[in-house]
Amino acid sequence: MGPTLEATGISKTFTVRRDLLGRATERVAAVKDVSLRVAQSETLGLVGESGSGKSTTGRLIARLIEADTGEIRIDGTDFSALTGKQLQKARKNVQMVFQDPFSSLDPSWVVSNIVTEGLRSQGKLSTSEREAAAVELLELVGLGSHHLRRYPYEFSGGQRQRIAIARALALRPKLLICDEAVSALDVSTQASILMTLEELQDRLSLSYLFISHDLSVVRHLSDRIAVMYLGRIVESGEAAEIYEEPRHPYTRALLSAVPQVRSRNRPSRVVLVGDLPSASKPPAGCVFHPRCPEAMDKCREVVPQTVAIGSSEVACHLYPADPDHSGVINGGQRAT
Amino acid sequence: MSANEPLLAIEDLEISFATESGMLPVVRGLDLTVNSGEVVGLVGESGCGKSVTSLAIMGLIPNPPGRITRGRILFNGANLLDLRENDMRAVRGNQISMIFQEPMTSLDPAFKVGEQIASTVRHHLGFSKREAWDRAVEVLSLVGIPGARNRVNDYPHMFSGGMRQRVMIAIALACEPSLLIADEPTTALDVTIQAQVLDLLRELQQDLGMAVVFVTHDLGVVSEVCDRVVVMYAGQAVEWAPTRQLFARPEHPYTQGLLECLPAEHVGETLRPIPGTVPPPHQMPSGCFFHPRCRYSVPGTCDQHPIPSSEVGLDRGVRCVRSGQLDLHGID
């Protein structure tokens, strides 16, 4: 069986400034040549700092914004090529849960309407069918049917996030994109939402694209992880391997920067200098080189190729592609 | 001040807020001491009273609706609650300063950062314009802003998030306070920037011999930065201990519960979230405030009378009647 999601070479450039005649004077390459795979019942964690392009990637895959280039396949069908009615029908396969449950739920709607809005847009249902569907959805996320007639303001942050998950599940999606879905919650609420997400995955064979800046949460939930920096994926692979043996200097720095409770076996900290550079003027060569503790001359000029090592794929000159080997994943890129 | 007198001693503090159901305490019976040069963490979930406590130390509880209804806050032996607003203003920003979570809302967008630092030192230390400006350059380079002499002329929006937080720290440190209150100072920052700012804070704290009250919900940050920790729940301190001891051998079920929720510490295991939520101030349970959520609670023992705190070792205390009988687990 093929993967639930297969995104190949997706890129998106935004125009952030125009001159008087409407010509673009400043562009930001928010996502550049990103490829992702998520198998059925698998969780792919997409991590990176603010401005790395991880949320844009999620929105591109859900087609909330349109990619400039690239292909998005959902369960084998080319989702990125669909238009009109077909697109609207196929949207049920990809649903999203957002970070802020205070702004993502309409405050003037009761819960039963919120969770069944998608069902209504996809086909006609009688009132009683909708009611039954709403009860079932709420139960799925651990909320009782006595909540049906309540408004969002009557719920705590964690409960609202459960409602947002119920709404996303109404159309039985194949892929659920969670964009910082537990980041605004307290630890114990966060833990209970994470448990619910894990249970739902088992029950419904869901695939998750879990976008977060919180590496602890991602570590707990993910089977595989992709690390983004300035719109590019710098490393991806099995979660355990990424955490035990990070290869890209950025991944190493990122993981070592996470404050840990345990006092034993803490990784020695790699403190990065400086901030994330502006995506409108990305550095030449490897985009990470100005902050990289291991930057070489080559890194300032040549864009690194993505090579396979172990279960991981890394784009870094520390791991040169063997020309006789078929290790190169996407060869032929040059510095611009 | 004698050598063994603490820099800050909070005694039996109660802070109340006016609500629809009358004045209700949101912090009660809080005791807290901070010695010179020590970093004390204040942790707990949202609504546990940690930020209100830090505002109380600064004399910044909005009144109305808030009021300190009981207790004392002794700073260098003098009760801050007895000070008039004018006298408190001389302490605030001078001997005690505070940094907040969101630097963009704490800095004035209309003034150069140099002016914002200079005005603080001119007000408190009576520096001339010239001296104050030099001091601004000095503290900006102290917090690691490259090209400080030029950057004093920049406005807050010209700095990145991490740099803005450094500017905030620079303002707070300009008068060399003996106590810094840091309320979630790195929560809005990315991890790599957070690591830079935490390193900076720790370094400055050691160089200047400053005491810090570090308010945060992030136990990882506490573990790396604090010497001692106070865990708050529903407005009370439920456990306090030196950092390593607290995490390795928690005495209160709530502390253990917080540790069990940490996703990175339980990879491949099921998490054990604490059931239920923090009770709102008008629905405080009888007995131990935590008992409805506590898996060790015993009817008749935990739900009847208010729970006193007890000493369980040097610098350690807990507010749980069953703590001696429980075998709780921590993270080493």
Interface residues (C-beta under 8 A of the other chain):
Chain A: E49 S50 S156 G158 D186 V187 S188 T189 Q190 A191 S192 L194 M195 E198 H213 L215 S216 V217 R219 H220 L221 A253 L254 S256 A257 V258 P259 Q260 V261 R262 S263 R264 R269 V271 L272 D275 L276
Chain B: E45 S46 S160 G161 G162 M163 D190 V191 T192 I193 Q194 A195 Q196 L198 D199 H217 D218 L219 G220 V221 V222 S223 E224 V225 R244 F247 A248 G257 L258 L259 E260 C261 L262 P263 A264 E265 H266 V267 T270 L271 R272 P273 I274 T277 I331 D332
